[in-house]
């Protein structure tokens, strides 16, 4: 996710934030750099999923809400990685991050559009198909 320029997006809630965690942590796996996210040395998975301490990472409050103890949080976090990120969600994450859009459900995106005055969905550029009459 962070390859190249810094990118960010507005995230609706914790479920979408944890989808982003999974997306980021699984990038080296999808790129065939490692077989397991824990094997990638620059990943926060080692801290979040295995409990390895690091001065470079401060746990997010939502991560801390995954359990009362470090062990509970690590177990819950690892459990989120039992399944791959589905293709539709991958596409949504890539689009929102690359275009600077909000990541969330349709209602959330509509609210952001109303508040910001900025479109939160991708619009195809150019003329509509079939614009030329024969």
Buried (B, 14 or more C-beta within 10 A) or exposed (E): BEEEEEBEBBBBEBEBBBBBBBBBBBBBBEEEEBEEBBEBEEBBBBBBBEBEEEEEEEEBEEBEEBBEEEEEBBBBBBEBBEEEBEEEBBEBBEBBBEEEBBBBEEEBBBBBBEEEEEEBEEEEEEEEEEEEEE
